[in-house]
Amino acid sequence: MPRPRLAHPSVDKKAVNLTIAASLVEAARAADINLSATLERALEDSLRRKQRERWLAENAAGIAAYNAQVDEHGVFSDTLRSF
């Protein structure tokens, strides 16, 4: 299942200047790779990774507290499970 995009395809686009190794640009063009679409996907992946890292760091204390509680008391459904 494809993951949702951060940027919707119909959003306004902004032209930017980038410096990329000429050999990469030539190889990408030879392989018929859309540089803009590839960069958008790579930026979305990087943003998701940074957001995940930030969320985990911001919530580390709560996650540790929950894990400690589960280690000590188990989870609420332990008595309900039949497996």
Secondary structure, DSSP 8 states (H G I E B T S, - for coil): -----SS-TTS----------HHHHHHHHHTT--HHHHHHHHHHHHHHHHHHHHHHHHTHHHHHHHHHHHHHH--TTTTT---
